[in-house]
């Protein structure tokens, strides 16, 4: 938002320098981006009157001009096409340094003497006009210098507004803040009690609002016998100072009032409105409109339009149409002042890729209660500047009543939060100074009426913030916070996630962080059936793209896409994991169920950084993935976390290669318990569907399930004093017998068993069909004595007998 200090002073009597005004605005929460002197670099530019213009004898595109500057006549060679006798224009005389750094010198151009340079807006750095020299109005003749003629002895302040302060998108809004800050009175050029009735009596036009939800208020006045022409100098100066180009007296007034009140206006050529009526409605299928920027735009059904009796004449809140534009031949205008739904305007402006000063204000929410004030101000200015006459009445279509919000403000609550000791009267004075209505509602309570221009005030805490702003943040005392010396309780889920991440990172994995919204094609790529709950992800209402349209129900696809990207960049040795939420829709609930989950993928070489040895080309396999689970079980002290062959539940993971999947179970033994995850090799067809051409092993684990289990307490024991004894067991067992069950049986068989491990599985034609040879190593140790062979052999024999009996095994 741009404004000048002199413009601001028209509404509040300020005797402070621009620097102090800027500093106070920043402390009020309205951050000042820049402060620029308007006259910088053009202080020596003067106003010249062109007395005579004649063709240059040696150049077709140049003119010889005689100009009068400060009573002296000078010859000037000019190449501007709009130069003419009698006009007033800025001139840089000999010795002047232009804003670009160029110095004007006396010179001969094509053989003719030139003692100065007539300037365009762009050459002076005060505008973008470069199609001719600047044509100054007649009033500039009395000024002498350009700075005085254009009122450039001023400072432009630009404020960076936050979206919640639409009231400050106007000069009056900024002035209101200054009035409250410096204890001054705000002067508004139009008073509500002077407004004419807009009841529609004796009007010759009609307004119909078919979409009151997107246009709750629409007011209009007709002005007749207008004469379109240039605006007076003061109005042009105001617009130029803030970077707007003057067009004509009617359009300039609508722009001026928009900047003054923050209320966008639009003027229609009344004779171009079919049926002498306005219809506010949504677009129809296939409709288009040629907007004022000369572009024909296709409209969508939810876009709000301003139409006449036949066709669209404006895109509501964004831009008018060419078919109703005010031109030099216009004599009758219909002036619009309305309130449009901010969401509707924002959506339309984004889809049309059309950002305007009007849409900027409508998108943030204008003052619905000030629609008629701004309309009357514009009517008065247009009548004064165009010689027209306004109909005594107009139309104001208001859907419902104007919003009135009243909030209770507790004085004690305000002081407690701010650390101040303000009285009820001091608090009321702060709020009244910026337009609030305040009444006592009890000994410690104020009833505060929120003005319609403060759309950001919704709660008591918002009022307390206003008191803080007006009192001054620097007046709030600095106090040390009260910090309890108790140790905060850690969230169990967060602690588990951090522990799991640390363990996996220490195991050589890298953490991946993917978006929670993914492609709806992911379940199909994993070969999940249509009845699988993971196929029914919750759709996003406004997705970023088609590839991010649903909430993820599994972490695995995101990691597979990460793996593909690494492989495509010649980096196929990958170990990735992700800890995150998966989302499952819940019937009868708007929000999905969220579950913490872990997924990991392994692919490529087992030792990618090793030297070129016989083992350096070995690739990861199922045992590497299973080892991750065993590491988690050991380090998290969860003995019930174990692996079990799980081809029977292949339907739960159709993306796994048959015969390669193990279930992760949570129980006291591996033979019972609930499945909370799985480990396996990714099916080749699934890998190809993700664009991966190498073996991939995966891990999935429900972390929420781990939260229900208490870790075993840490146990400490002294180092063993006595030696261990080592024995092997080699047995033939049925093919379906799991080696893990054999190990669990051995470990639980006797207290002397310190350790048991599998070191070989052998299959051959020499072994009976349906059987396999399993070799196990058992370590025995006693904490009390040295074991002799007799003691060990007795225990070992019982264990062998137990295995033979329980698993139909044959000792080899």
C-alpha positions in Angstrom: 0.0 0.0 0.0 1.5 3.3 -1.1 0.5 6.8 0.0 2.2 10.2 0.5 2.6 12.1 3.8 0.8 15.2 2.4 -2.2 13.0 1.4 -2.3 11.5 4.8 -2.4 14.9 6.4 -5.6 15.7 4.6 -7.4 13.3 7.0 -5.4 13.7 10.3 -3.5 16.8 11.4 0.0 15.5 11.8 3.0 17.8 12.6 5.5 14.9 12.7 8.3 14.3 10.1 8.0 11.4 7.7 10.6 9.4 9.5 8.6 9.5 12.8 5.4 8.6 11.0 7.1 5.6 9.3 8.6 4.4 12.6 5.3 4.6 14.4 3.5 2.7 11.6 6.1 -0.1 12.0 5.5 -0.2 15.7 1.7 -0.5 15.0 2.3 -3.6 13.0 2.3 -2.0 9.6 5.8 -2.6 8.4 7.2 0.2 6.3 9.0 -1.1 3.2 10.3 2.1 1.8 10.2 5.9 2.2 11.1 7.9 -1.0 11.2 11.6 -1.6 9.1 12.4 -4.7 11.3 15.3 -5.9 14.6 13.4 -5.7 16.7 14.2 -8.8 14.3 16.6 -10.5 14.6 19.7 -8.3 16.0 21.8 -11.1 13.4 20.8 -13.7 11.3 23.7 -14.7 8.0 24.3 -16.5 8.2 25.7 -20.0 5.6 27.1 -22.3 5.9 26.1 -26.0 5.5 29.3 -28.0 6.2 28.0 -31.5 6.8 24.6 -33.3 8.1 24.3 -36.8 9.7 21.4 -38.8 13.4 20.8 -38.5 15.0 21.6 -41.9 17.4 18.6 -41.8 15.3 15.9 -40.0 11.8 14.6 -40.7 11.2 13.4 -37.1 12.5 16.5 -35.2 10.9 19.8 -34.5 12.3 23.2 -33.8 10.6 24.7 -30.8 10.7 28.1 -29.2 9.9 27.8 -25.5 9.6 30.4 -22.7 11.2 29.6 -19.3 11.2 32.1 -16.5 10.5 34.9 -19.0 13.4 33.9 -21.3 12.9 32.4 -24.8 15.1 29.4 -25.7 15.5 27.3 -28.9 14.9 23.6 -28.3 15.1 20.7 -30.7 12.4 18.1 -29.8 11.6 14.7 -31.3 8.4 14.1 -29.4 5.3 13.6 -31.7 2.9 15.3 -29.3 4.8 18.7 -29.0 2.6 21.6 -30.0 2.4 25.3 -29.6 0.7 26.5 -26.4 1.4 23.4 -24.4 3.1 23.4 -21.0 5.9 20.8 -20.5 8.8 20.1 -18.2 12.2 21.3 -19.4 15.7 20.4 -18.4 17.8 23.5 -19.0 21.5 23.6 -19.8 23.6 22.3 -16.9 20.8 20.1 -15.5 21.7 16.6 -14.4 18.9 14.1 -15.2 17.9 11.3 -12.9 19.7 8.9 -15.3 22.9 10.8 -14.7 23.0 12.4 -18.1 23.9 16.1 -18.1 22.1 18.5 -20.5 24.4 20.6 -22.6 24.0 23.2 -25.2 24.3 21.4 -28.5 23.6 21.5 -32.3 21.3 18.7 -33.5 21.4 18.2 -37.2 22.8 21.8 -37.5 20.2 23.5 -35.3 21.0 24.9 -31.8 19.2 23.3 -28.8 19.4 24.9 -25.3 17.5 22.4 -23.3 15.4 19.2 -23.4 11.7 18.8 -23.1 11.1 15.7 -21.0 8.8 12.7 -20.8 7.6 11.0 -17.6 10.0 8.2 -18.0 13.0 10.5 -18.5 12.1 12.2 -15.3 11.6 9.0 -13.4 8.1 9.8 -12.3 6.1 7.5 -14.6 6.3 5.0 -17.4 5.0 7.3 -20.2 7.6 7.5 -22.9 5.5 8.1 -26.0 5.9 11.9 -25.9 6.8 14.8 -23.6 4.7 15.3 -20.5 1.7 17.5 -21.2 1.1 19.6 -18.1 -2.3 21.3 -17.3 -2.8 25.0 -17.4 -2.4 25.4 -13.6 1.2 24.4 -13.8 2.1 27.8 -15.5 2.0 29.5 -12.1 4.3 27.0 -10.4 7.6 27.7 -12.2 9.3 24.4 -11.1 8.0 20.9 -11.9 8.3 20.0 -8.2 5.8 22.7 -7.3 3.6 22.1 -10.3 3.1 18.4 -9.5 3.2 18.7 -5.7 6.3 16.6 -5.5 7.6 18.2 -2.3 6.4 15.1 -0.6 7.4 11.6 0.7 5.9 8.4 -0.6 5.6 5.7 2.1 5.0 2.0 1.1 3.6 -0.3 3.8 3.8 -4.1 3.6 0.4 -5.2 4.8 -0.4 -8.6 6.3 -3.6 -10.3 4.9 -5.5 -9.7 8.1 -5.5 -5.9 7.8 -7.6 -5.0 4.7 -8.7 -1.8 6.5 -5.2 -0.4 5.9 -5.4 -0.8 2.1 -6.7 2.8 2.1 -5.2 6.1 3.0 -8.1 6.7 5.4 -7.3 3.4 7.1 -3.7 4.4 7.6 -4.8 7.9 8.8 -7.1 6.2 11.4 -4.1 4.3 12.7 -2.1 7.5 12.9 -5.0 9.3 14.6 -5.2 6.6 17.3 -1.4 6.6 17.8 -0.9 10.4 18.1 -4.2 11.2 19.8 -5.6 13.1 16.8 -9.1 13.3 15.3 -9.8 11.6 12.0 -11.4 13.7 9.3 -13.4 11.8 6.7 -14.6 13.8 3.7 -18.1 12.3 3.7 -20.3 12.0 6.8 -22.9 9.2 7.1 -25.7 11.6 8.2 -25.3 13.4 4.9 -25.8 10.4 2.7 -28.7 10.4 0.3 -31.3 7.7 0.4 -30.6 4.8 -2.0 -34.2 3.4 -1.9 -34.6 3.3 -5.7 -37.2 6.0 -5.9 -37.2 8.0 -9.2 -34.4 5.9 -10.7 -34.4 4.8 -14.3 -32.3 1.7 -13.9 -32.7 -1.7 -12.2 -30.2 -3.9 -10.2 -30.9 -7.6 -9.7 -28.6 -9.7 -7.5 -29.0 -13.4 -8.4 -26.0 -14.6 -6.3 -26.4 -12.9 -2.9 -24.0 -15.3 -1.3 -21.1 -13.9 -3.4 -22.5 -10.4 -3.6 -24.3 -9.5 -0.4 -24.3 -5.8 -1.2 -24.5 -3.8 -4.5 -25.1 -0.1 -4.7 -25.3 2.1 -7.8 -25.9 5.8 -8.7 -26.5 7.3 -12.1 -24.7 10.6 -13.2 -25.9 12.4 -16.3 -24.4 15.1 -18.6 -20.8 14.3 -17.7 -17.9 15.6 -19.8 -15.0 13.3 -20.1 -11.6 15.1 -20.0 -8.3 15.2 -18.2 -8.4 15.4 -14.4 -7.2 18.5 -12.5 -3.5 18.6 -11.6 -4.1 17.8 -7.9 -5.8 14.5 -8.8 -3.2 13.5 -11.4 -0.5 14.3 -8.8 -2.1 12.0 -6.2 -2.3 9.1 -8.6 1.2 9.6 -10.1 2.7 9.7 -6.7 1.6 6.2 -5.9 2.4 4.8 -9.3 -1.0 5.0 -11.1 -1.4 6.6 -14.5 -4.1 9.3 -14.9 -6.7 8.4 -17.6 -9.6 10.8 -17.4 -11.6 12.5 -14.8 -14.2 9.7 -14.2 -11.8 6.8 -14.1 -9.3 8.8 -12.1 -12.0 9.5 -9.5 -12.8 5.8 -9.1 -9.1 5.0 -8.6 -8.6 7.9 -6.2 -11.6 6.8 -4.0 -10.4 3.2 -4.1 -7.1 4.4 -2.7 -8.8 6.8 -0.3 -11.5 4.5 1.2 -10.2 1.1 0.2 -13.4 0.5 -1.8 -13.0 -0.4 -5.4 -15.5 1.3 -7.7 -16.4 0.9 -11.4 -18.0 3.3 -13.8 -20.1 1.9 -16.7 -21.1 3.9 -19.8 -24.9 3.9 -19.1 -25.9 4.0 -22.7 -24.0 0.8 -23.4 -25.9 -1.2 -20.7 -28.6 -3.2 -22.5 -32.0 -2.8 -20.8 -30.7 -0.1 -18.5 -30.2 -2.8 -15.9 -27.5 -4.6 -13.9 -27.6 -8.3 -13.2 -25.2 -9.9 -10.7 -24.9 -13.6 -11.5 -22.6 -16.5 -12.1 -21.2 -17.2 -15.5 -22.9 -19.6 -17.8 -21.3 -22.4 -19.8 -19.3 -21.1 -22.7 -19.5 -17.4 -21.8 -16.6 -15.1 -22.6 -15.8 -11.5 -21.9 -13.3 -9.0 -23.4 -11.8 -7.2 -20.4 -10.3 -3.7 -20.4 -6.8 -5.1 -21.0 -7.9 -6.2 -24.5 -7.9 -9.9 -23.7 -10.9 -12.2 -24.4 -11.3 -14.5 -21.4 -13.2 -17.8 -21.1 -15.4 -17.9 -18.0 -16.2 -20.8 -15.6 -19.6 -21.4 -14.1 -18.6 -20.4 -10.5 -17.2 -17.0 -11.6 -19.2 -14.0 -10.5 -20.1 -11.5 -13.3 -21.7 -8.1 -13.6 -24.1 -8.2 -16.6 -26.5 -6.0 -18.3 -29.8 -7.2 -19.8 -28.0 -9.3 -22.4 -24.3 -10.0 -21.7 -21.4 -9.8 -19.1 -20.0 -6.3 -18.7 -17.4 -6.9 -15.9 -15.8 -9.7 -14.0 -17.0 -8.9 -10.4 -14.2 -7.5 -8.3 -11.5 -8.1 -10.9 -11.8 -6.0 -14.1 -14.5 -4.3 -16.3 -15.3 -5.2 -19.8 -14.5 -3.3 -23.0 -18.2 -3.3 -24.0 -19.1 -0.9 -21.3 -16.0 1.2 -21.0 -16.1 4.9 -20.3 -14.6 6.7 -23.3 -14.3 10.3 -24.5 -17.8 10.2 -26.0 -19.5 9.0 -22.7 -22.1 11.4 -21.3 -24.0 9.1 -18.9 -22.4 6.8 -16.4 -23.6 4.3 -13.8 -21.3 4.1 -10.8 -21.0 0.8 -9.0 -19.9 0.3 -5.4 -20.3 -3.3 -4.0 -19.1 -6.0 -1.7 -18.0 -9.3 -3.2 -17.1 -12.5 -1.4 -13.3 -12.6 -0.9 -13.1 -16.3 -1.7 -15.0 -15.9 -5.0 -12.8 -13.0 -6.1 -9.6 -14.8 -5.1 -10.6 -17.9 -7.0 -11.6 -16.0 -10.1 -8.5 -13.9 -10.1 -6.2 -16.9 -9.8 -8.0 -18.9 -12.6 -7.9 -15.9 -15.0 -4.3 -15.1 -13.9 -5.5 -11.5 -13.5 -4.3 -9.6 -10.4 -5.6 -6.0 -10.1 -5.8 -3.3 -7.5 -9.5 -4.1 -7.1 -9.0 -7.8 -6.6 -6.2 -7.1 -4.2 -8.7 -5.4 -1.9 -11.7 -7.6 -2.5 -9.6 -10.8 -1.8 -8.8 -9.5 1.7 -12.2 -8.3 2.6 -13.4 -4.7 2.2 -15.7 -2.8 4.6 -19.3 -3.8 3.7 -20.6 -1.0 5.8 -18.6 1.6 3.9 -20.0 0.8 0.4 -22.4 3.7 0.4 -19.8 6.2 1.9 -17.3 5.5 -0.9 -20.1 5.7 -3.5 -21.2 9.2 -2.3 -17.6 10.4 -2.2 -17.0 9.4 -5.8 -20.4 10.9 -6.9 -19.5 14.2 -5.4 -16.0 14.3 -7.1 -17.3 13.2 -10.5 -20.0 15.9 -10.4 -17.5 18.5 -9.4 -14.9 17.5 -12.0 -17.1 16.5 -15.0 -19.9 19.1 -14.7 -22.5 16.3 -14.5 -25.5 15.9 -12.3 -26.4 12.9 -10.1 -29.8 11.5 -9.7 -31.0 12.3 -6.1 -31.4 8.6 -5.3 -29.9 5.3 -6.3 -30.2 1.6 -5.5 -28.6 -0.3 -2.6 -29.3 -4.1 -2.8 -28.3 -5.4 0.7 -28.9 -9.1 1.5 -29.8 -9.3 5.1 -28.4 -6.7 7.6 -25.0 -5.3 8.1 -22.9 -7.4 10.5 -22.6 -6.1 14.0 -20.1 -7.9 16.3 -20.0 -7.1 20.0 -17.3 -8.6 22.3 -16.6 -8.5 26.0 -13.2 -7.3 27.1 -12.1 -8.1 30.7 -9.8 -5.4 32.0 -8.0 -7.8 34.3 -7.4 -10.3 31.5 -6.0 -7.5 29.3 -3.6 -6.3 32.0 -2.5 -9.9 32.9 -1.6 -10.7 29.4 0.2 -7.5 28.7 1.9 -7.0 32.0 0.4 -3.5 32.4 -1.8 -1.7 34.9 -4.2 0.1 32.5 -7.5 1.5 33.8 -10.8 0.7 32.2 -10.9 4.2 30.8 -7.4 4.0 29.3 -8.3 0.8 27.5 -11.6 2.3 26.2 -9.7 5.4 25.0 -7.3 3.2 22.9 -10.2 1.4 21.2 -12.4 4.4 20.6 -9.4 6.2 19.0 -9.4 3.6 16.1 -13.2 3.5 15.5 -14.5 1.0 18.1 -17.6 1.6 20.1 -17.0 1.0 23.8 -19.5 0.8 26.8 -19.1 -0.3 30.4 -20.7 -3.8 30.9 -19.7 -4.3 34.5 -17.1 -3.4 37.0 -14.3 -5.1 35.1 -15.8 -5.6 31.7 -16.1 -3.5 28.6 -18.7 -4.2 25.8 -16.9 -3.4 22.6 -18.7 -2.9 19.3 -16.4 -3.9 16.4 -16.7 -1.6 13.3 -17.4 -3.3 10.0 -14.1 -2.3 8.5 -12.2 -4.4 11.1 -12.9 -7.9 9.6 -9.9 -9.3 11.5 -11.4 -8.8 15.0 -13.2 -12.0 16.2 -12.2 -12.7 19.8 -11.3 -11.0 23.0 -7.6 -11.6 22.4 -7.8 -9.6 19.2 -9.0 -6.6 21.2 -6.1 -7.0 23.7 -3.7 -7.0 20.7 -5.2 -3.6 19.6 -4.7 -2.2 23.1 -1.1 -3.4 23.0 -0.5 -1.8 19.6 -2.0 1.6 20.6 -0.3 1.6 24.0 3.0 0.8 22.4 4.9 -2.5 22.5 7.9 -0.6 23.9 5.7 0.4 26.9 5.2 -3.3 27.9 7.7 -4.1 30.7 10.3 -6.8 30.3 9.9 -9.6 32.9 11.6 -13.0 33.3 9.2 -15.9 32.6 8.3 -18.3 35.3 10.0 -21.6 34.4 9.1 -24.6 36.5 12.0 -26.8 37.3 10.2 -30.1 36.5 11.3 -32.3 33.7 8.8 -32.4 30.9 7.2 -35.7 30.2 8.3 -37.0 26.8 5.7 -38.3 24.4 6.1 -42.1 24.1 5.4 -42.1 20.4 8.0 -39.4 19.7 10.6 -41.1 21.8 10.0 -44.4 20.0 10.3 -42.8 16.6 13.5 -41.0 17.5 15.0 -44.3 18.8 14.0 -46.2 15.7 15.5 -43.5 13.5 18.8 -43.6 15.4 19.0 -47.4 15.2 18.3 -47.5 11.5 20.8 -44.7 10.8 23.4 -46.5 12.8 22.7 -49.6 10.6 23.6 -47.8 7.4 20.2 -46.5 6.4 19.4 -42.9 5.2 16.1 -41.3 6.3 13.7 -40.2 3.6 10.9 -37.6 4.1 8.1 -37.8 1.5 4.9 -35.9 1.0 1.9 -37.4 2.9 -0.2 -36.9 -0.3 0.5 -39.2 -3.1 -0.8 -40.6 -6.4 -4.0 -42.5 -6.4 -2.3 -45.0 -8.7 0.1 -46.3 -6.0 -2.2 -49.1 -4.7 -2.6 -50.5 -8.3 1.2 -50.4 -8.8 1.5 -52.5 -5.6 -1.0 -55.0 -7.1 -3.5 -54.4 -4.2 -7.0 -55.7 -4.8 -9.8 -53.2 -5.1 -11.3 -54.5 -1.8 -8.1 -53.8 0.1 -8.6 -50.8 2.5 -5.3 -49.4 1.3 -6.9 -48.7 -2.1 -9.3 -46.2 -0.6 -7.2 -43.3 0.4 -8.8 -40.0 1.4 -8.9 -37.6 -1.5 -7.7 -34.0 -1.2 -10.2 -31.3 -1.9 -7.6 -29.1 -3.6 -4.6 -31.2 -4.6 -1.3 -29.7 -5.7 -1.2 -32.0 -8.7 -2.7 -35.3 -10.0 0.3 -37.1 -8.6 -0.5 -35.8 -5.1 -4.3 -36.2 -4.9 -4.8 -38.6 -2.0 -3.5 -39.2 1.5 -1.1 -42.1 1.6 -2.2 -45.4 3.1 1.3 -47.0 3.0 4.8 -45.6 3.0 6.3 -48.2 0.7 5.5 -46.5 -2.7 7.2 -43.3 -1.7 10.4 -45.1 -0.9 10.2 -47.1 -4.2 10.0 -43.8 -6.1 13.0 -42.6 -4.1 14.8 -45.8 -5.0 14.0 -45.4 -8.7 15.3 -41.8 -8.7 18.6 -43.0 -7.2 18.9 -45.8 -9.7 18.2 -43.4 -12.6 21.2 -41.3 -11.3 23.6 -44.3 -11.3 23.3 -44.8 -7.5 21.8 -48.2 -7.1 23.2 -49.1 -3.7 20.4 -47.8 -1.6 19.2 -48.3 2.0 16.3 -45.9 2.8 13.7 -45.7 5.6 10.9 -43.5 6.5 9.0 -43.0 9.7 5.7 -41.2 9.2 1.9 -41.3 9.3 -0.4 -43.3 7.1 -4.0 -42.3 6.8 -7.1 -44.5 6.6 -10.6 -43.1 6.1 -13.1 -43.6 8.9 -16.8 -44.0 8.2 -18.8 -41.2 9.8 -15.7 -39.0 10.3 -14.4 -36.1 8.3 -10.8 -36.7 9.4 -8.9 -40.0 8.7 -7.3 -42.3 11.3 -3.6 -41.6 11.5 -1.1 -44.4 12.3 2.6 -44.1 12.8 4.4 -46.5 10.6 7.9 -47.5 9.5 9.0 -48.7 6.0 12.4 -49.4 4.6 13.9 -50.6 1.3 17.3 -52.2 0.6 18.8 -52.7 -2.8 22.2 -53.1 -4.5 25.5 -54.2 -3.0 25.9 -55.2 0.7 29.3 -53.5 1.0 29.3 -50.7 -1.6 32.4 -49.0 -0.2 34.5 -52.1 0.2 37.7 -52.8 -1.6 37.6 -55.1 -4.7 37.6 -58.5 -2.8 35.6 -61.6 -3.3 32.8 -60.5 -1.0 32.6 -56.8 -2.3 30.1 -57.7 -5.0 27.7 -59.5 -2.8 24.2 -58.0 -2.9 21.7 -57.6 -0.1 19.2 -60.3 0.5 16.3 -61.2 2.8 18.6 -61.8 5.7 19.7 -58.2 5.6 16.1 -57.0 5.9 15.4 -59.6 8.6 18.5 -58.4 10.4 16.9 -54.9 10.7 14.0 -56.4 12.7 16.3 -58.4 14.9 18.4 -55.3 15.6 15.2 -53.4 16.6 14.0 -56.3 18.8 17.4 -56.4 20.6 18.0 -52.7 21.0 14.4 -51.8 22.0 14.5 -54.8 24.4 11.4 -56.4 22.9 11.8 -60.2 23.0 8.3 -60.7 21.7 9.2 -59.1 18.4 10.1 -61.9 16.0 9.9 -63.2 12.5 7.8 -66.0 11.1 7.4 -67.4 7.6 4.2 -65.9 6.3 3.4 -67.2 2.8 -0.1 -68.1 4.1 -0.9 -64.4 4.4 0.4 -63.5 0.9 -2.9 -61.7 0.2 -1.8 -59.0 2.7 1.3 -58.2 0.6 0.7 -59.3 -3.0 3.7 -57.1 -3.9 6.1 -59.6 -2.3 7.7 -62.4 -4.3 6.2 -65.8 -3.4 8.2 -67.7 -0.8 10.2 -64.7 0.3 8.0 -63.1 2.9 8.2 -63.2 6.7 5.7 -61.8 9.1 6.8 -59.6 12.0 4.9 -60.8 15.0 4.5 -59.3 18.5 4.2 -62.1 21.1 6.0 -64.1 23.7 7.0 -66.6 21.1 7.3 -66.6 17.4 4.5 -69.2 17.1 1.7 -67.1 18.3 0.8 -63.4 18.4 -0.4 -60.7 16.1 1.2 -59.6 12.8 2.4 -56.0 12.9 4.5 -55.9 9.8 6.3 -57.9 7.2 9.7 -58.4 5.6 10.2 -59.7 2.0 11.5 -59.4 -1.5 9.6 -57.1 -3.8 8.0 -58.9 -6.7 9.7 -58.3 -10.0 6.6 -57.1 -11.7 5.9 -54.6 -9.0 9.5 -53.4 -9.2 9.1 -52.9 -13.0 5.9 -51.0 -12.5 7.9 -48.5 -10.4 10.6 -48.4 -13.0 13.2 -50.4 -11.0 15.3 -53.1 -12.7 17.1 -54.6 -9.7 16.2 -56.7 -6.7 14.5 -54.8 -3.8 13.9 -56.0 -0.3 11.4 -54.2 2.0 10.4 -53.9 5.6 7.0 -52.6 6.9 6.2 -52.2 10.6 3.3 -50.7 12.6 5.0 -48.5 15.2 1.6 -47.9 17.0 1.6 -51.5 17.9 5.1 -51.3 19.5 3.8 -48.5 21.8 1.5 -51.1 23.5 4.5 -53.2 24.7 6.7 -52.3 27.6 10.4 -52.8 27.0 12.2 -55.2 29.2 14.2 -53.5 31.9 17.9 -53.4 31.4 19.8 -56.2 33.1 23.4 -56.2 34.2 25.5 -59.2 35.0 29.1 -59.8 35.8 31.5 -61.1 33.2 31.6 -65.0 33.1 34.3 -66.6 35.2 34.1 -70.1 33.7 34.7 -71.3 30.2 32.0 -72.2 27.7 31.5 -75.6 26.0 30.5 -75.8 22.3 28.4 -78.5 20.7 26.8 -78.9 17.2 23.5 -80.5 16.3 22.8 -81.6 12.8 19.3 -83.0 12.1 17.0 -83.9 9.3 13.7 -82.2 9.7 10.5 -81.8 7.5 10.9 -79.0 5.0 8.1 -76.9 6.5 9.9 -76.8 9.9 11.1 -73.4 10.7 14.7 -73.1 12.0 13.6 -70.3 14.3 11.4 -72.7 16.2 14.3 -75.1 16.7 16.4 -72.3 18.1 13.6 -71.1 20.4 13.2 -74.7 21.7 16.9 -75.1 22.4 17.2 -71.7 24.2 14.3 -72.6 26.5 15.3 -76.2 27.2 17.9 -75.7 29.9 19.5 -72.9 32.0 23.0 -74.0 30.9 22.2 -73.0 27.3 23.9 -69.6 26.8 23.5 -69.2 23.1 22.1 -71.1 20.0 22.5 -70.2 16.4 21.8 -71.6 12.9 24.9 -72.0 10.8 23.8 -74.2 7.9 20.8 -75.5 5.9 21.5 -78.2 3.4 19.3 -79.7 0.7 20.3 -82.4 -1.8 19.2 -85.4 -3.8 20.8 -87.6 -1.2 18.4 -86.3 1.4 15.0 -87.9 1.7 12.3 -85.9 -0.3 10.4 -83.4 1.9 13.3 -83.1 4.4 16.2 -80.7 4.9 19.4 -80.8 6.9 19.7 -78.1 9.6 22.9 -77.6 11.5 22.8 -75.7 14.8 25.6 -74.5 17.2 24.9 -74.5 20.9 27.0 -72.8 23.6 26.8 -74.1 27.2 28.1 -72.2 30.3 27.5 -72.3 34.0 27.8 -69.2 36.1 28.9 -71.4 39.1 31.4 -74.0 37.9 33.4 -75.3 35.1 31.3 -77.8 33.1 32.7 -81.2 32.4 31.8 -83.4 29.4 29.5 -85.6 31.4 27.3 -82.7 32.5 27.2 -81.2 29.0 26.6 -84.4 27.2 23.6 -85.2 29.5 22.0 -81.8 28.8 22.9 -81.9 25.1 21.3 -85.4 24.8 18.1 -84.2 26.3 17.9 -81.4 23.9 18.5 -83.6 20.9 15.8 -86.0 22.1 13.4 -83.1 22.6 14.0 -81.9 19.0 13.6 -85.4 17.6 10.3 -85.9 19.4 8.8 -82.4 18.9 9.7 -82.0 15.2 10.0 -85.5 13.9 13.7 -85.0 13.4 16.4 -87.5 12.6 19.9 -87.0 14.0 22.6 -87.1 11.3 
